């Protein structure tokens, strides 16, 4: 999830090291004990969790979506 401590730590690791995240660079023992990243509070977590059903409905509303790559328009060639 977006507020998960491990997810956030891995995203920060990837950004700070210019490439894919590496779990060996993350202190998983402490990160995995956190409810959320330390920069977030319970209110942030509640708001995020509250928006998950809305996001799911938005995804379902726009199905089936695009099934193949559209042709390049003439002006872009």
Buried (B, 14 or more C-beta within 10 A) or exposed (E): EBBBBBBBBBBBBBEEEEEEBEEEBBEBEEBEEBEBBEEBEEEBBEEBEEEEEEEEEEEEEEEEEEEEEEEEEEEEE
